[in-house]
Amino acid sequence: MHPWVIYSLARVGIFLALLVVLLVLGIEWWIAAIAATLMALAISYLALGRLRNRVAEDLFAARKRREAGIVTRGEDEAAEDGD
């Protein structure tokens, strides 16, 4: 699985877990959403550093492959589809 997928799922998971906890504690939904967002940002910044670096390395490698003209079939199809 691509590192960016794992990283994105981890961040969404952290946010949802925090949101559920705050809602169970009886905090209004909009305050809970804002607080969960800010807490998830801080937690993911501190806890997901290695994974974030893997995502950056993957993006760098993809950029270098594209500059060198070496594009895998999946990347070529994604580019044609406008993804």
MOZIGI-V800303 format. One record per residue. N is the residue number from 1. PHI is phi in degrees with one decimal (999 if undefined). OMEGA is omega in whole degrees, 0 to 359 (NA if undefined). D_CENTER is the distance of its C-alpha to the mean C-alpha in whole Angstrom. Layout:
N;PHI;OMEGA;D_CENTER
N;PHI;OMEGA;D_CENTER
This chain:
1;999;181;13
2;-65.5;180;11
3;-59.5;183;9
4;-69.3;177;6
5;-68.9;179;6
6;-61.7;180;7
7;-61.8;180;4
8;-64.0;179;2
9;-64.6;178;6
10;-64.5;180;7
11;-65.7;178;6
12;-64.8;178;7
13;-62.3;177;10
14;-61.4;180;11
15;-60.1;182;11
16;-64.1;179;13
17;-62.2;179;15
18;-65.4;180;16
19;-62.4;179;17
20;-62.3;179;19
21;-60.3;181;21
22;-66.3;178;22
23;-68.2;178;23
24;-64.8;178;25
25;-72.9;175;27
26;90.3;178;28
27;-79.0;179;26
28;-55.9;188;26
29;-59.9;184;23
30;-75.2;176;22
31;-70.7;178;23
32;-62.4;180;21
33;-65.3;179;18
34;-65.8;181;18
35;-64.2;179;19
36;-63.8;178;16
37;-62.7;181;13
38;-67.0;179;15
39;-67.3;179;15
40;-64.3;177;12
41;-60.3;181;11
42;-65.3;181;14
43;-64.7;181;13
44;-67.7;177;9
45;-65.1;182;11
46;-79.8;189;14
47;-95.8;187;13
48;-109.8;182;10
49;-60.1;180;12
50;-62.6;180;13
51;-65.7;177;9
52;-62.8;177;8
53;-65.7;177;12
54;-64.1;177;11
55;-63.3;180;9
56;-62.8;178;11
57;-65.1;179;14
58;-65.0;178;13
59;-65.1;179;13
60;-63.3;180;16
61;-64.1;178;18
62;-63.9;179;17
63;-64.5;179;18
64;-65.8;178;21
65;-62.6;181;22
66;-65.1;179;22
67;-65.1;181;25
68;-81.2;180;27
69;85.0;179;27
70;-99.7;182;26
71;-118.0;178;23
72;-74.6;183;23
73;-58.5;180;24
74;-63.7;179;20
75;-68.2;180;19
76;-65.8;179;23
77;-64.7;179;22
78;-63.9;179;19
79;-67.1;179;21
80;-67.9;180;24
81;-80.1;180;22
82;84.1;179;20
83;-81.7;NA;17
